[in-house]
Amino acid sequence: MPTLLIYQGYKFFFYANDHPPAHIHVMKAGRWAKIELGSTRVVYSSLKANEMRMVSMLLARHKNEFQEAWDDWFQR
């Protein structure tokens, strides 16, 4: 499970055997979100609204490096 970022309890990662489209998983305090990287569409989230705001900010800041990590891992 490649970890992309850990920040203030938020863990951004994808699974080693994940599937397209490119997306990330975010975990904090037992709550989860799954977000597509291209569109930044939230596929699923049990995070609180304020947590999702933080996730959105961090995703905006790190989206390119997350996409690059996905592409490198899956050799796309």
CORLIN-V666415 format. One line per field, one symbol per residue. phi: phi as a letter, one per 40 degrees, with the letter a starting at -180 (. if undefined). burial: # if it has 16 or more other ideal C-beta (glycine too) atoms within 10 Angstrom, else .. A space follows every 10 residues. Layout:
phi->???
burial->???
This chain:
phi->.cccabafgc bbabcdbcbc cdabbbbafg bbabbccccf cccaabccdc ccccdccccd cbdccccccd ccccfb
burial->...##....# .###...#.. .#######.. ..#.#.#... .#..#.#... ##.##..##. .#...#..## ......
